Amino acid sequence: MQLPYCEPYKIKMTEPIRNSTRAEREGWIRDAKYNLFKLHGDQVLIDLLTDSGTGSMSDGQWSALMRGDESYAGARSYYRLKEAIERIFGMPYFLPTHQGRAAENVIFSAMIKEGDILPGNSHFDTTKGHIEFRRAVALDCTIDDAAKTDLEIPFKGEIDVTKLEAAFKKYPKEKIPCCILTVTNNTAGGQPVSMKNIRETAEMCRKYGIPLLLDSARFAQNAYFIKTREKGYENKTIKEIVHEMYTYADIMTISAKKDGVVNMGGFVAMRSEELFRKASQFNIMFEGYLTYGGMSGRDMEALAVGLDENTEFDQLDARIRQVKFLGDLLEEYGIPCQRPSGGHAIFLDAKRILPNLPKEQFIAQTLGIELYLEAGIRGVEIGSILADRDPETRENRYPALELLRLAIPARVYTDNHMRVIAAACKNVFDRRETITSGYKITYEVPIMRHFTIELDKM
Ligand code: F0G
């Protein structure tokens, strides 16, 4: 008999989670103003809000913490991380930051001015926020196929190079500080970008003299998909693929809280010494001195180990298999999701699950609240609340997709948890006809409103 698959690790430490009653959850979500971010962690049974900073570190990472050198300047831990970044990404300069959005803040401070245009593939919300905060424009050039949730294509997160070239032709070079390619494409469903697309994007950028920035939060998952889906890469190691991906990039920002599997950390890295010098002053101003930025020595140690460990095939395989396991169960139950399953999350297609709910009542948020009420499972809305208002007209933006993301933290939950999640989704799906009204906004801020928004029942 062929042995089934098992994870390439065993579990040394556990953390209790507790169930609650529906009546308790109704009170808690009301008190949280129907904003899932405002729930206490203890009010959640299975927390799929994000895979960011929520993964389980390995024994190697925990022991690396003890080696942390907390020298203010020139810490050994900084040089250890620098060595890992140079070896894995081939980037000679880097600035440590406390997380991904801080890396964006530092590099955008050095690069973006009012009125600039930044084309990309579905910029992440903090990226878009940092661009719009500077009165610049995040121009979405994602392939149209990304919005067709039923369509099974291997690289659904790509940038449309024709749309990109149109942008390069339309706007003068001085107005385009860089092109931002996000790997994997989180907003479109954790969908990957092929090496071919990265290469063609880089060629287009070079042709027009525009730098290419890779938003690298889930770079290792992207490399896994290149290995398993793109011809010519099946025999390459993840590290070889990552290395090639970054030969095409001029700059990278990274939230290390995802594929670095650390609880906090990020950095911006680049090839240009001139840009490094320019960005350095902003790192000192916003984050900290050049050799620690937003991280302590021990954080840098844990990240150096995490970057190495999580660019190995087995770790990625275990993680992505688990996401697919959940995706396959949902498919079996007939629940519409973004297909194929993403690298870090499953994205439920809320518009198709609740077709009778008007978009003005926040379809994906409504679905998220229903799933929480059903079983204490917390996902996150990737829909019109997240999309914010148009900075010019102040009208709500209604994106093509209303998704409820169920992000699976690395090495935290077992397949039994996946079964509970799938069953809870099925129960909500089975009573979808009874979900006839959504929510209205009672409080919001102008940028990145989803974190603090307050809602009430219609
Ligand atoms: N870029 C991408 C593609 C991201 O997914 C994130 C964060 C960031 C940048 C910002 O990084 O949170 O460390 O400041 N995504 C998290 C998520 C929050 O839940 O997807 P950060």
Residues whose N, C-alpha, C, O or C-beta is under 5 A from the ligand:
A	BS01	F0G	L49 T50 D51 S52 Q99 G100 R101 A102 F124 T126 T182 T184 N186 D215 A217 S255 K257
